[in-house]
Amino acid sequence: MDDDGELVHGGWLTTGDTDGAVRTAGLLPVLVGAHTVRRLELPVPTMLPALLRQMLLPVVLDAIGVPRTRQEWAEGFDRGRFSDAEVARLTDYLGPRYGDRFRLLDDKRPFAQVADLEALNGETKSPAQLVPSIASGNNVPLFSSVTEGDELLLEPGQALLWLLHAHCWDTASIKTGAIGDPQAKNGKTTGNPTGLLGQLGVTVPVGRNLFETLMLNTPIVPDGLDPADRPQWAWDERPSSLGWKSPAGPEWSPRPAGGLLDLLTFQARRIRLIPCATEQGPLVHRAIVCAGDRLAQTPEWDPHTAWSHIAKPKAGQPPRRPRRHASGRSAWQGLGTLLALDLPVEGDGPYTSVLLRQAGDLGAEEVLPADYPLGVEICGLEYGTQSAVVENAISDSLPLPVASLLAEDDAALRAAVLECVSQADQTGRALDNLNNDLRRAAGGDPLPRDKGQRPSSQFLHSLDATMRRLLAGLRTVGEDDDLLERAQIAWELSVRTAAVREAEALLAAAPPRAVVGRVAKHNGKEVVYRSGKALGLFHKKVAEILTRLPEGSDNGEAAA
């Protein structure tokens, strides 16, 4: 990469290719050869949606256009790569049209930054404030090896990735006031929301290579893109009548999204990277991060989030809100949300993302084959006090059978998958009840709801690999109902084996007095609690949950 951080051809993006090689290339070579890129080598999972939304997708959509019909989408997907005509458009887009705007360290128009941004107090800070895993200000991770007082030098490629990450995931902490920002008070700006993705339950469908991933993340838009909808690097082409502030200046405004391109490249912060000259070339050693645009409301056509549907919203609130991921749960435990293809008929409930619903429609028309290896990556950040610090990062990936996304009349596979998830959840609760009954039998109290390690956590973790193998295997089931039934029986055997193993460990840990038990009042009635009775109730409940298994069958066979 040259001194001004040229991004189109300069090597900054590391890829793992289909031939097993690891390469570093610029934006244009990566996009043109997207069909040969197996994965993007990124520092953290939350970087993938940031890079897709802030750069890769909007460049492709603005240069080539969005598909207007499923047939048009299918033609591009079946081709398996960008056509010669599309490559020519990408080359022109990143060359004569906008190539000079993709320079990270340009003096006049640095990419996704404000060229002359200055803090009201005249100070600059370490670029550590762009990296959530490094201690900076109030954000102090437990095991950070770098403090705010240490000098952090970022190569231009690294700085770009964390710059895009900050626009999407930055905390809601107080921001430095910028010269020229009339809304800054006392040298700072308060009331900042987190970056856009920090408010979502990010769900990204992925394919076998980067090209397929780009296609799976491309929504079909029957009317095409609005000509007034422009990405952030073409902000000067937006109609002046909108009255929005330029992302290339220190001023900002609360506003709605102007369209898909504007939403994907939304500049939630005003940032300036400050390089220094070294023997290794320019390195970013200081940064200024100030308040940026505030999205008035997440539009329902945002492609990368699941939703919570609210049947009776309060006045002024939308009926659909982004549904954030919960930590401590594997992605498969949330399949009830990922596979919620229809709005709840009654009451509140989940609703899956735009792109997964689209994948289901494409599967119904056999554009996506039933055995296509569709994957889903979820990620998120959990914020702490007033969303000013990062407390936890969430990420997981999951194989997802295309047939599980089909409409209700073809929902046999989806029903089977959801039944498997429900069985695991119910069996976990049965284990927790067994644990509580054993504690009562020994003279103790049940485990408080919000404290302690529950046996269901260990149980569900033990099923993680089995569920992923099941989901991958269900891609090949097709219309073979017998094979689907055998898969469910095998799953129930695995569930019971894991549950019995955990139950035996709980029983072995119970003290001898639990055998005799005790009488205690529960809901106003006297109840006898003893270990033998608790274990019998547990096995009875498991038999009610796992209905395909004969009662009293050999558990050793399941383990085998």
Secondary structure, DSSP 8 states (H G I E B T S, - for coil): --TT-B-SSSS-EEEEETTS-EEEE-HHHHHHTGGGEEEE--SSTTHHHHHIIIIIHHHHHHHH---SSHHHHHHHHHH-S--HHHHHHHHHIIIIITGGG-BTT-SSS-TTS-TT--BTT---B-GGGG-TTS-BTTB--TT-S--TTS---B-HHHHHHHHHHHHHH-----EE-BTT-TT-BTTEE------GGGGS-EEEEE-SSHHHHHHHT----TT---TT---GGGGGGS-GGG----TTSS---EE---SHHHHHT---EEEEEEEEEETTEEEEEEEEEEE--EESS--TT-TTB-EEE-SS--TT--SEEE----TTS-GGGGHHHHT--S--SSS-EEE--HHHHHHHHHHHTTSS-TT---EEEEEEEEE-GGG-SEEEEEEEEEE--GGGGS-GGG-HHHHHHHHHHHHHHHHHHHHHHHHHHHHHHTT-----TTSS--HHHHHHHHTHHHHHHHHHHHTT-TT-HHHHHHHHHHHHHHHHHHHHHHHHHHHHHS-THHHH-EEEEETTEEEEE-HHHHHHHHHHHHHHH-TTS-TT--HHHHH-
